[in-house]
């Protein structure tokens, strides 16, 4: 079979997944219906865990060149709070338009050899024990060993698989667009500050080249959200909420989005998977949508590559849904809560005031910010010390730092003593003999989550078998050139 994995959808989730698979030599074809990347900016930034992921793959510098670091307050429902102390080397939000994020991730996937077919729409699929056959608009077909639907909230793949998408339909709608204004920057700032005191779904801010990003509540819910709003709709709604339309003109693009909250009942059907918005949709409060999808891809990529390579333990592919479904469910609950908190009715305003007082406690503030930034996630990898199942921060080593050792997407056996071994798995685990004496030995999955801590080789062998399969019978073929030992010279 010529293609290992077909990815439907070329957004950030699909491109991140394609890159992760290519790190392991998996042949990938990305099918994207649109001929060009979307011009509109839905997401405005990356949270801590996504920033760490980029750092783990050696991508962070190219993103930092285009972004702005911020430790500003207000991550949870916009409640003004100071940035708490976080267990990370990247305690900031990276402000970067989604248009740039999309481009950089696509360039990364292409550099690694992913085949990207734009203007290609998936319209059908069938699967059997050996693979998946997808039908394309125009009547042709493609076949691969696996399929991943990263094709958005109205996912064709999810529909063809018959996976339920329960939740709540949209109850509000928001207009979003880029355009020019005749009002002065001072007037725009004054109006935005005044209106946002009571209406958090309002915003007018500069995006460069004399254009402004305009966000304003719609008058109702459109029957077809695929039909873009008109400039007159923006004028009407701006006047209704701000008393002025700010002289908007010359729109670059106009769109709308709702607050529907839904989650796929399951993330896997045979050889087909769902990720990103195809698996979950929710209101944009907290800016978690893009981040959640990228993190889905980071969890699934190495597991799917292991299945293609033939060493995946029996339940490894199922662990994708087992781990990521609860994470998305928690995000949905968090956004539901934030939606209540930004409501302008007296009850929600009182609740918001109470929560604002509670966030004055450091532990409460940190708990909420860790939810938004996704660094509080702990996967169930078994009983043991508290760090098990959590992601490993970028700890300093005697020779460099941990995340620099993770660029190739393999697991890491962090071994400060040099007494341990991952024999027969040098093709999937890098043995890093480095670190200070107080740093515990740890086994990290390719996504950076800790699956073993300790000293006993016997316990390590159990963890290696569970997460990295049986040792290779051709272990001698995978020496240091394959990324194995990083012993001191």
C-alpha positions in Angstrom: 0.0 0.0 0.0 1.6 3.2 -1.2 0.1 5.6 1.3 0.3 5.0 5.1 -2.0 7.8 6.3 -4.5 10.1 4.6 -5.3 13.3 6.5 -8.6 15.1 5.5 -8.2 18.8 6.3 -5.2 21.0 6.0 -5.6 23.3 9.0 -3.3 23.5 11.9 -4.4 20.1 13.3 -3.9 18.3 10.0 -0.5 19.9 9.3 0.8 19.3 12.8 -0.2 15.6 12.5 1.3 15.3 9.0 4.6 16.7 10.4 4.6 14.4 13.4 4.0 11.3 11.1 6.8 12.4 8.7 9.3 12.6 11.6 8.9 8.8 11.7 9.1 8.3 7.9 5.3 7.6 7.6 4.0 8.4 4.1 1.3 11.1 4.4 -1.2 12.7 2.0 -3.1 15.8 3.2 -6.4 16.4 1.4 -7.6 20.0 1.6 -10.8 21.2 -0.1 -9.7 24.9 -0.3 -7.2 26.0 -2.9 -5.8 28.7 -0.6 -5.3 29.0 3.2 -8.1 30.9 4.9 -7.4 34.6 5.0 -9.3 35.3 8.2 -7.8 35.3 11.7 -9.9 33.2 14.1 -7.2 32.4 16.6 -4.9 35.1 17.9 -2.4 33.2 20.0 -0.8 30.1 21.4 -0.9 28.9 25.0 1.9 27.5 27.1 1.5 23.8 26.2 1.4 24.6 22.5 4.5 26.7 22.8 6.2 23.9 24.6 5.2 21.5 21.8 6.8 23.8 19.2 10.0 24.0 21.4 10.1 20.2 21.7 10.2 19.9 17.9 12.6 22.8 17.3 10.0 25.1 15.8 9.6 27.7 18.4 12.1 30.3 17.0 10.4 30.6 13.7 7.1 31.3 15.5 8.7 33.8 18.0 9.9 35.8 15.0 6.3 36.5 14.1 4.7 36.7 17.5 4.5 38.8 20.6 5.0 37.4 24.1 2.5 38.5 26.7 2.0 37.7 30.3 -1.0 39.9 30.4 -4.0 39.1 32.6 -7.4 37.8 31.8 -7.0 34.3 30.4 -10.2 33.0 32.1 -13.3 34.8 30.9 -11.3 38.0 30.6 -11.2 38.4 34.4 -8.2 40.7 35.1 -5.7 38.7 37.1 -1.9 38.7 37.3 0.0 35.9 35.5 0.7 33.2 38.1 3.9 31.3 38.7 3.9 28.3 36.3 6.0 25.2 36.1 7.3 26.0 32.6 10.1 27.8 30.7 7.5 29.5 28.6 5.3 31.4 31.0 3.6 33.6 28.4 1.0 33.7 25.7 2.4 34.0 22.2 0.2 36.5 20.3 0.3 35.3 16.7 -2.4 35.5 14.0 -3.7 32.1 12.9 -2.9 32.9 9.3 0.8 32.9 10.2 0.4 29.8 12.4 -1.3 28.0 9.5 1.5 28.9 7.1 4.3 28.0 9.4 2.8 24.6 10.2 2.2 23.9 6.5 5.7 24.8 5.6 7.0 22.5 8.4 5.0 19.6 7.1 6.1 20.2 3.5 9.7 20.4 4.6 9.5 17.0 6.1 8.0 15.5 3.0 4.2 15.5 3.5 2.3 15.6 0.2 -0.3 18.3 0.4 -3.1 18.3 -2.2 -5.1 21.5 -2.2 -8.4 21.7 -4.0 -9.1 18.1 -3.3 -12.3 17.2 -1.4 -13.0 13.9 0.3 -16.6 12.8 -0.4 -16.7 9.1 0.6 -15.0 6.4 2.5 -15.0 2.7 3.1 -12.7 0.6 5.2 -11.7 -3.0 5.8 -9.2 -4.9 8.0 -6.3 -3.7 5.8 -7.0 -0.1 5.2 -9.3 2.8 4.2 -10.4 3.8 0.7 -11.6 7.4 0.3 -13.6 8.7 -2.6 -12.7 12.1 -4.0 -14.8 14.7 -5.7 -14.4 14.0 -9.4 -14.7 10.2 -9.0 -11.2 9.1 -8.2 -10.2 7.1 -5.1 -7.2 6.9 -2.8 -6.3 4.1 -0.4 -4.2 4.2 2.8 -3.6 2.2 5.9 -5.2 4.8 8.1 -7.4 7.9 7.8 -7.6 10.9 10.1 -10.4 13.5 9.8 -9.1 16.9 10.7 -11.8 18.6 8.6 -13.5 20.9 11.0 -16.7 21.2 12.9 -18.8 20.2 9.9 -16.5 17.2 9.4 -17.3 15.0 6.3 -15.3 12.2 7.8 -17.2 12.2 11.0 -20.5 12.1 9.2 -19.4 9.3 6.9 -18.2 7.3 9.9 -21.6 7.8 11.6 -20.1 9.2 14.7 -22.6 11.2 16.9 -21.8 14.8 17.7 -24.0 15.6 20.7 -24.0 18.9 22.5 -25.8 22.2 22.4 -26.5 24.2 19.2 -25.5 27.8 18.8 -27.6 30.2 20.9 -25.6 33.3 19.9 -23.6 34.4 16.8 -20.7 36.8 16.5 -19.6 38.8 13.4 -15.9 38.8 12.7 -14.0 40.6 9.9 -11.1 42.8 8.9 -11.7 46.2 7.5 -10.6 49.9 7.5 -12.1 52.6 9.7 -12.3 56.4 9.4 -12.4 57.0 13.1 -9.1 57.9 14.8 -7.1 55.3 16.7 -7.9 57.2 19.9 -11.7 57.0 19.2 -11.5 53.3 18.4 -9.7 52.6 21.6 -12.1 54.7 23.7 -15.2 53.1 22.2 -13.8 49.5 22.6 -12.8 50.1 26.2 -16.2 51.6 27.0 -18.3 48.8 25.3 -16.2 46.0 26.7 -17.0 47.0 30.2 -20.4 45.2 29.7 -20.1 43.4 26.4 -17.1 41.0 26.2 -18.0 39.8 22.7 -17.0 43.2 21.3 -13.6 44.3 20.1 -12.0 46.6 17.4 -8.2 46.4 17.2 -5.5 47.1 14.7 -4.0 44.2 12.7 -1.6 46.2 10.5 -1.7 47.9 7.1 -4.4 50.3 8.4 -6.9 47.5 8.9 -8.8 46.6 12.1 -10.2 43.3 13.3 -13.8 43.9 14.2 -15.8 41.6 16.5 -19.4 42.4 17.4 -22.5 40.4 18.4 -24.8 39.5 15.5 -28.5 40.4 15.6 -29.5 36.7 15.5 -28.4 33.3 14.2 -28.0 32.9 10.5 -29.7 30.0 8.8 -26.5 29.3 6.9 -23.3 30.3 8.6 -21.4 29.6 5.4 -23.0 32.7 3.9 -20.8 35.6 5.0 -22.4 38.7 6.6 -22.6 42.0 4.8 -20.8 45.2 5.7 -24.2 46.8 6.5 -24.7 44.1 9.1 -21.5 45.2 10.8 -22.5 48.8 10.6 -25.9 48.1 12.2 -24.5 46.0 15.0 -21.6 48.4 15.8 -24.1 51.2 16.0 -26.4 49.2 18.2 -23.7 48.3 20.7 -21.3 51.3 20.5 -23.5 54.2 19.2 -21.2 54.5 16.1 -20.1 52.4 13.2 -16.6 54.0 13.4 -16.7 54.6 9.7 -15.9 51.1 8.7 -15.2 50.4 5.0 -13.1 48.4 2.5 -13.5 45.0 4.1 -10.8 42.4 3.4 -13.0 39.5 4.6 -16.2 39.0 6.6 -17.3 36.0 8.5 -19.5 34.8 11.4 -19.2 32.1 14.1 -21.6 30.6 16.7 -21.2 29.3 20.2 -22.3 25.7 19.6 -20.7 23.2 22.0 -20.4 19.6 20.8 -18.1 16.6 21.1 -17.7 13.4 19.0 -19.0 10.4 20.9 -15.8 8.5 20.0 -12.5 9.4 18.3 -11.8 6.2 16.5 -13.8 3.9 14.2 -11.6 1.1 13.0 -8.7 2.6 11.0 -10.2 6.1 11.0 -9.7 8.8 13.6 -11.0 12.3 14.4 -9.0 15.2 15.6 -9.3 18.9 16.1 -12.6 20.6 15.4 -13.8 17.4 13.7 -13.8 15.9 17.3 -14.9 18.9 19.3 -16.3 22.5 18.8 -16.9 25.1 21.5 -17.1 28.9 21.9 -13.8 30.8 21.5 -13.6 31.9 25.2 -10.0 31.4 26.4 -8.6 30.9 22.9 -8.3 27.1 23.3 -9.7 25.7 20.0 -6.6 25.8 17.8 -4.4 24.8 20.7 -6.6 21.8 21.5 -6.4 20.6 18.0 -2.6 20.9 17.7 -2.3 19.0 21.0 -4.7 16.2 19.7 -2.2 15.8 16.8 0.7 15.7 19.1 -0.9 12.9 21.1 -2.0 10.9 18.0 1.0 11.3 15.7 3.6 9.1 17.4 1.0 6.4 18.2 -0.2 6.2 14.6 3.5 6.1 13.5 4.1 3.2 15.9 1.2 1.3 14.4 2.6 1.8 10.8 6.0 0.7 11.9 4.6 -2.4 13.5 5.8 -2.0 17.1 2.7 -0.4 18.7 1.4 -2.2 21.8 -2.1 -3.6 21.4 -4.0 -0.7 23.1 -1.8 2.2 22.0 -4.1 3.5 19.3 -7.1 3.3 21.6 -5.2 5.4 24.2 -5.6 8.4 21.9 -9.3 8.6 22.5 -9.0 7.5 26.1 -6.7 10.3 26.8 -7.9 13.1 24.6 -11.7 12.7 24.9 -11.7 13.7 28.6 -9.4 16.6 27.9 -11.7 18.1 25.3 -14.7 17.4 27.5 -13.1 19.5 30.3 -12.4 22.3 27.8 -16.1 22.2 26.8 -17.1 22.5 30.4 -14.6 25.4 30.9 -15.9 27.3 27.9 -19.5 26.7 29.1 -18.6 28.3 32.4 -16.9 31.2 30.8 -19.9 31.8 28.5 -22.0 32.2 31.7 -19.4 34.6 33.2 -19.4 37.0 30.3 -23.2 37.3 30.2 -24.4 40.8 31.0 -27.4 39.7 33.2 -27.3 40.6 36.9 -26.8 37.0 38.1 -23.8 36.2 35.9 -22.3 39.6 36.7 -22.5 38.8 40.4 -20.9 35.4 39.8 -18.1 37.0 37.8 -17.4 39.5 40.6 -17.2 36.6 43.1 -14.8 34.6 40.9 -12.7 37.8 40.4 -12.2 37.9 44.2 -11.3 34.2 44.3 -8.7 34.6 41.6 -6.9 36.8 44.0 -5.7 33.6 45.7 -2.6 32.3 44.0 -3.7 28.7 44.0 -7.1 29.5 42.4 -5.5 31.7 39.8 -2.9 29.0 38.9 -5.5 26.3 38.7 -7.6 28.3 36.2 -4.7 29.4 34.1 -3.3 25.8 34.0 -6.7 24.7 32.6 -6.6 27.3 29.8 -2.9 26.7 29.0 -3.2 22.9 29.1 -0.2 22.4 31.4 -2.3 20.9 34.1 -3.3 17.8 32.0 -2.5 14.4 33.6 -3.1 11.3 31.5 -3.9 8.1 33.4 -0.7 6.0 32.9 -1.1 4.1 36.1 -0.4 4.5 39.8 2.8 6.1 41.0 4.3 9.5 41.9 2.3 12.6 41.2 4.3 13.7 38.1 3.3 10.4 36.3 1.1 11.2 33.3 2.0 14.9 33.3 4.2 16.6 30.7 7.8 17.1 31.6 8.9 20.7 31.7 12.0 21.8 29.9 14.5 20.9 32.6 18.1 22.0 32.3 20.7 19.3 31.7 24.4 19.5 32.3 24.9 19.7 28.5 22.0 21.8 27.2 18.3 21.3 27.9 15.8 18.5 27.6 13.6 19.9 24.8 16.6 20.1 22.5 16.8 16.3 22.7 13.2 15.8 21.6 13.3 17.3 18.1 13.2 13.9 16.3 9.9 12.8 17.9 11.2 9.7 19.8 10.7 8.9 23.4 13.4 9.8 25.9 14.9 7.8 28.7 16.4 10.5 30.9 19.1 8.7 32.9 21.3 10.9 35.1 23.2 7.9 36.4 23.9 6.0 33.2 22.8 2.7 34.9 19.7 2.1 32.9 19.0 0.8 29.4 16.2 0.7 26.7 17.8 -2.2 24.9 16.3 -3.1 21.5 14.3 0.2 21.2 16.9 2.7 20.0 14.6 3.2 16.9 12.0 4.7 19.2 13.6 5.8 22.5 16.7 8.0 22.9 18.8 7.2 25.9 19.9 10.5 27.3 22.7 10.0 29.9 22.7 13.5 31.3 21.2 15.6 34.2 22.1 16.6 37.7 22.1 14.0 40.5 18.9 15.5 42.0 17.0 14.9 38.7 15.1 11.6 38.8 15.4 9.1 36.0 12.3 9.3 33.8 10.8 7.7 30.7 9.1 10.2 28.5 6.8 9.4 25.6 7.4 11.3 22.3 4.7 13.8 23.4 6.8 14.6 26.5 4.5 12.9 29.1 6.1 11.0 31.9 5.3 7.3 32.0 7.9 6.1 34.5 10.0 7.5 37.3 12.4 5.6 39.5 15.6 3.6 39.8 14.7 -0.1 39.1 15.4 -1.4 35.7 12.7 -4.1 36.2 10.0 -1.4 36.6 11.4 0.5 33.6 11.2 -2.6 31.5 7.5 -2.9 32.3 6.9 0.8 31.2 9.0 0.3 28.0 6.9 -2.7 27.0 3.6 -0.9 27.7 4.4 2.2 25.7 7.1 1.2 23.3 6.4 -2.4 22.5 8.7 -5.4 22.3 12.4 -4.9 21.7 13.4 -5.0 18.1 15.0 -8.3 16.9 17.3 -6.1 14.8 18.4 -3.8 17.6 21.9 -3.8 16.3 20.7 -1.9 13.2 19.6 1.0 15.3 22.7 2.6 16.8 23.5 6.2 17.7 22.8 7.3 14.1 19.2 6.5 14.8 19.2 8.8 17.8 19.9 6.3 20.5 22.6 7.0 23.2 23.5 10.5 24.3 26.1 9.3 26.8 28.7 11.8 28.0 31.9 12.0 26.0 
